[in-house]
Amino acid sequence: MLNSSLPSWTPQQIQDEIDALKHKPGALLPILHAVQDRCGYVPREAVPLIAESLQLTRAEVHGVISFYHHFRTTPPGRHVVQICRAEACQARGSRALEKYARDTLGIDYHQTTADREITLEPVYCLGNCACGPAVRVGNRVLGRVTPERFDTLVDELQTRPLEVIA
């Protein structure tokens, strides 16, 4: 099932992203970011296009994608919920919040709920250290997130349109 909130893409659009950046030094990471920004993830069909354009092997491109946790190889849920795992947030209770979130949603990091509403991801510093534990959804950063605030957030995400929350 294709997530309707994700932008649609074609191989030509991916090639356009590659062509715009391939001449820059260290082009692989900017290209991967551009493709993920356009598609919501890095489709497996993009790997050979990127490899050929940069004169890399598919294995080299895949190795970079799999090394960095930021890159997804499958479409995310309608909302991506990131929980900060940096030391400051850990000191303020993020480990307990992580466990609560995983148990409540019934998924682990890098997984999506069965209804395709929420993808859970770790993030390593949202710059909200004094107000940990911190959570980000889209461009919205929340501080001092308790299990109760997490439940409220999940309820909002499941009942409001994407553009209202993100």
Secondary structure as GFF3:
##gff-version 3
##sequence-region A 1 166
A	DSSP	alpha_helix	11	21	.	.	.	ID=ss1
A	DSSP	alpha_helix	28	39	.	.	.	ID=ss2
A	DSSP	alpha_helix	46	54	.	.	.	ID=ss3
A	DSSP	alpha_helix	58	67	.	.	.	ID=ss4
A	DSSP	beta_strand	79	84	.	.	.	ID=ss5
A	DSSP	alpha_helix	87	91	.	.	.	ID=ss6
A	DSSP	alpha_helix	94	105	.	.	.	ID=ss7
A	DSSP	beta_strand	111	112	.	.	.	ID=ss8
A	DSSP	beta_strand	118	123	.	.	.	ID=ss9
A	DSSP	three_ten_helix	129	131	.	.	.	ID=ss10
A	DSSP	beta_strand	135	137	.	.	.	ID=ss11
A	DSSP	beta_strand	140	142	.	.	.	ID=ss12
A	DSSP	alpha_helix	147	159	.	.	.	ID=ss13
A	DSSP	alpha_helix	162	165	.	.	.	ID=ss14
###
